[in-house]
Amino acid sequence: MSMSMSGSCTSPPLQVHCSPEIATVDENNEAPISAIHQDIIETHILTRLDGPTLASASCASTQFHALASQENLWTDICRSTWPSTTSPRVSHVISNFHNGSRSFFSDAFPLCTEPVNSRDLSKSFHLPSELISAVDIYYKKQLIFSKVVETETVSAWFNCSPFRVDLLDPKEAVSTRIPHPDKDDTCRDLEEDMEVSWIVIDPMGKRAMDVSSKRAVSVQRHWLSGEVQVKFGCVVGGGVIGAGREWVQCGVVVTCGGSATGEMHMREVSLVMEDMDGMYLNGNDSLVILKRALEGKRGKGKSQSQSQSQRKKEVEEFLERKRERKERRSRREGTLDMLCVAFGVFAFASSASFLFFKH
């Protein structure tokens, strides 16, 4: 195996010029990676790798597995990938994961998940008593917002009310560098310029998952107020209903409004759960679905861009199915209305005929 200093694997072996006391390598010869001193690998190579590349490097040999499994490497990667994980509470929770930061990264980094089967989950079904949301928002690769919110999940109010996690108070606003959209092109640019990660953490079950699509799935501008809603999210299995499978959308909404300075202010950042009938799920149902997703399988063998494209496609398919279901329901309701009207006309006509012949 060979490795470049930029953090990706390359075909040519790594060329190294070490001091005589570490290794002797001819100027025009190629040295195998095993000839490099361990200190150089630890301090100058592994520290420059991103998470997926570091995970690949750990599979190269027993030596690399030991070096690439060090907790400090994965802690640094998690904090650089998600600045919100530097929070003391989140750091403490991550330290209790089975393999610490490495387990957290393998849970939270892949965007694709396959919910665990309900039968398998029922063997040890314990809903989390709280959820932690670690959220980071970027605009043009620059961090503009980072926050951690803890949500209790045991109260009757939570279980019965629509599931919703808000990061901002109603009167709170966060300034950004986003220019106020004076034309539709600005809104379209937000699909590429804004990125969101919303990691839901189950501290009791020691699992985590990213429920955001990272890139926006849609951007809408209100024609009257000028507010812009940037929507992210993913689609997860909600269970099997009849002969088909029911799907649920985890929707992340970022609402931005204008300001006196001409730049946008974030006025709302929220997470909701919506079914295919367009109804928002309550806390208990949402918790069950999130638990299944947290315990499910993560996507393997796909790049981050492929996973983002897949999530966007899944959301678009979800919206199309929801639209089709709404149309079918409207047609059924229309048919029932016509039958009711016809029955009413028939009943009225029958009554009128009866009275006519009676007199």
C-alpha positions, 0 to 999 in steps of 0.5 A: 500500500502507498499513501500520499501526504494529501490524505488519499491513496495513490498508485505509486509508492510513497517516496521518502527521504529520511535521515540516516538514523531513521532509514536509508533510501536512495534518491531515485529509489522508491521506499515501501511504507513499512520503511518509514519510521513510526514517528513520521507515520504518526505525526506527518502522515496519519494526522493529514488524512480524513476519516474515510482515508484513515479507516482505509489505512487501518486495513493495510496492515496490523501496524497501520491498524494499531496506529490508525486506531488511536483515539486522538486521531479520531477525536481531531477528525470528529472535531474538524468535521463537526465543530459542535462535537467540541461541546463538553457534553457531546465530548463526554458522550462520545468518550463512552461509545464502544470505540470512542470517536472512531465509533461515533465517526462510523455512525455519523459520517455515512449519510445512508442508513437502513433501519433495523428490522422491528423484530430484531429491535424488540429483543432489547427495545429501550427508547432513549430518555433524551436525544442530543442534537449536534448541528453545524451549518456552513456557507461557502465552506465557512462555519456560520452556526454551531449549536448543541441542544438536549431534548428530553423524551420522557414527558407526556408533553413530548410523547403526545405533541408533534415532534419538533426540535428548535435550535433558536428561540422565537425572537432569536436571530443569527447574523450570516454572510448570506446576501439577501436574494434579490433574484431567483439565481441567489436562491438556487445558489444556496443549494450549493453554498449552504451545507448542514449536518444535524447529528442525532445522538442517543447517549444511552444507546451510544449511537448517532446518525446524521439526519441531514442531506448536507446539501439542500433538497429544495430552496423556496422564497416567500413571495410576500415576506421575502423569507427563504426556506432552505430544506434538508433531510432524509427519508427513513422507513417508518414500518410496513403498512398492509402490503406496502412500506411506509416512509417518514421524512426527517426534515431540517428547515433553515429559515432566513430573513432580511436585515437592515444590513442587507444580509440574511439572518437565520430565524429558524433552524428546526427538525420535524418528522413527517409521514406520507400523508403530510402529517407531523408525527408525535414525539413517541412515534418519532422516537421509535422511528429514530431508534430503528434508524439509529440501530440500523446499518450505515451506507458502505462503499459510497462517497459522500457526494453519492450519498448526498445525491441518493438522499436528495433522490429519496426525498424527491421520491418521497414528495412524489409519493406523497403528492400521488397519495394526496391526489388518490385521496382527493379522488376518493373523497370526490367520488364519495361526495358524488355518491352522497349527493346522488343518494341525497337526490335519490332520497329526495326524489323518492320522498317527493314521488311518495308524497305526490302519489299519496295525495 
